[in-house]
């Protein structure tokens, strides 16, 4: 019985210690990062957000959706066209390197 309790404790501690590490790397957080957000909003696959895509991002940001909030890179509570353009450029470069 002591062995089972010891193994269960070790497993629990291991899980507790790895969760913050995964979150820091952008792993299983449940919140989409900027790259995923751009992919989600880039409906035409151009690698950038433009026109109606931009309007959708801004509407989702105003509604508080996490995918759009992830694009607010300076965390000032507003989403500028520059932040969206920068995220699109980053996604396009990432796609090119694959």
Buried (B, 14 or more C-beta within 10 A) or exposed (E): EEEEEEEEEEEEEEEEEEEEEEEEEBEEBEEBBBBBBBBBBBEEEEBBBEEEBBEBBBEBBEEEBEBBBBBBBEEEEEBEEEBBBBBBEBBBEEBEEE
